[in-house]
């Protein structure tokens, strides 16, 4: 029963478009990630991008000491946000895509695991594609996961905040559950990408969405 801000970024072309929900990391909705070109890449490729300020749903920012209950509260907020996105004018109704980075990567995977494996009473619209950058699968979700839509994993080899082992563990889990996925580990990149790796990541995300979210 709280109001949260959701920003909307539209393509220049008219008509209806697929929607992608972009889930920020622990730095918040106004972090440096806005300089990455992600939103421009999405709208340029014909997607409507929605950025929910999901910290507003719990009344507090994420801290490293935060517990599972807070992450689940974020997932609940994004469950509501996904339904809201699907109801907006100009949004195609046959499914959405999710992109999350860092903390947001954990949350989009947790949300998708729940929606795919055991939908809640008010399920989100169909999630057709999930992209997670330098995050990982929450432990509670990994233990109960049965299936997922296609997943794109992007991670830096030298990440000292979320080690690359998180990406490799996710890859093993997806292989075990026969979930379609793609993975790219960038050498000499840390928690976040720059230069050629950033340009490549934006391109890979758009191509992945084109393959699975039409």
N, C-alpha and C positions, 0 to 999 in steps of 0.2 A: 504493500500500500504506500509506496513512495514513487515520486516522479523522478525520472532520470532524463538526461539530455541524450538525444540521438542525432548526430549530424548526418546529412545526406549530400552526396556528391554525384551529380548526374552527367552522363555523356552529352556531347553536343548534338548528337543525332536524335531526331524525334522518334516517337513510338515507344513500345514496351521493351524492357530489357531485363536480363537476369540480374539478380541481386546478390551481392557479396557482403557479408558482415565482417568488418575488420576489428579484431579484438586486441587492444593495446596491452603492453606489458606493465611491469611494476612502476615504471616511470610516469604512468598516467596518460591521459588522452592528449595532452598537449606536449608530449615529449619530442626528442630529436628525431624520432622515427618519421615525423611529418616531412623531413627534408630528404627522405629516401627515394622519393618519386613513385612510391607505391600507389597512392591515390590517383596520380596522373596516369600511371600505367593501366590501372583498372578502368577508369572512365574513358581513356583513349581506345581501349579494346571493346568498349560497348557495354560495360557493366555499371550498374548503380552501386556505389559503395556507401555503406552505412557504418558509422562509428559510434557505438554506444558508450557512454561514460558510466560504465558499470560500477565503478567505485561508489557512485552516488547511491546505489541501491542498498549499501550496507552502512553508510555513514562514516566509513573510515578507509584509509589507504592500506594497501598491502604492506606487510612487513615480513622479513625473513622468518620471524618466529610465529607467523600466523598458522593456525591449525586447519585441519581438514574441513571443519565446519564452515570456516570463512570461504574456502574455495567452493564448497557446495553452494553457499549463498550466492557467490558470483555466477555459478552455473544456473541457478534458478533465475537470476536476473536476466541472463542471456537467453534462457528459454522463453521468457516473456518478450524480450527484444526481438527474437527471431520470428515469433508470431506477429508482432507489430510490423516488422519489415515486410512480411508476406502479404499484409493487408493494404500496403500503401499503393496509391495510384501509380501506374506506369511500370509496376513490378510484375514480371512474369510469374505465374502461379504454380509452376510445376517443380519448384525446388529452389534452394539457395546454396551458396558456397560459403565456407568459413575460412578466414585467415587469422591466425594468431601467432604472436611472437613473444618469446620469453615466457612470462607468466601467462600471457594470452594463449601461447601454444598449449600449455597444460590444460587451460580451461576449454578451448575448442575441442580438444581430444576427449576431455571428460564429458562435455555436453554431448558430443557425437556418440560416444560409447553408450551413454544412457539412452539416448533416443533410438539407437540401433538395436541394442541388446534387450532392453526392457523399458519401453516407453512409459513416461510418467502419465498421470491422469490427463494433463493438457499438453500433448506432445507438440514439438516444434514442427514447422513444415519440413518436407523431405530435405535432408542434407545430402547433396549430390557429390560434393568434393570438399576435402579438408586439407588445408595447407598449414603446416606448423614449422616455425622457424626458431631455432635454438631454444626449444622447450623440451617437453617429454610427456609421457603418459602418466597421469596421477596413479599412485600405487593402488588406491582403492578401485580405480577403474580397470587397471591391468588385471587384477585378480578375478574380475567377473566378466570381462569382455567376451562376447561370442562372435560378433561380426562388426564391420565398419564399411562405410563407403570408401572409395579410393582416397589414398593419403599421399601427400607430397611432403617429404622431410628435407629440410634445409638446415645445415649446421656448420659451424666453424670448427676446424680441426683443433685450434688453440683456445677454444672457449674455456675460460677459467671461472665462469659463473655457473653455467650449466654444462658440465663436461660432455664431450662428444659421445661418451659411453651411453648417455641417455638416448641419443639418436640410434645407436646401434642396438640397444635393448628394444627400442620400439620396432626397429626393423625385424628383429627376431620374433617379436610377438605377432606382427602382421603376417610374417611368413607362416608361423604356426597356425594361425587362424585363416590362412588362405585369403587374405585381404589384398586386393591390388594396391600397389604402392610404387613410388619412385623416391629415390634418395640421392642427394648430392651433398658431399662433405667438402667444404672449401679449405684448401691448404692455406696456412698463414692468416687465417681469419679468426677473430675472437668472438665475443658476445655481441653480434651485430656485424654487418658486412659493409665494405666500402670498395670504391674503385670498380674494377672489372667484375669482382664477385657480386657486388650489389646490382650492377646492370644485368648480369647473368641471372641472378635470383628473380628480379622483376620479370624478365623474359620467361623464365621457367614457370613462374606462377601463372602468367597469362596463358601460356600454352597448355598448362595442366587444366585450367578452367575451361578453355575452349574444347578440350577433349571430353570433359565430364559434365560441364554445366552449359547447356545450349539454350 
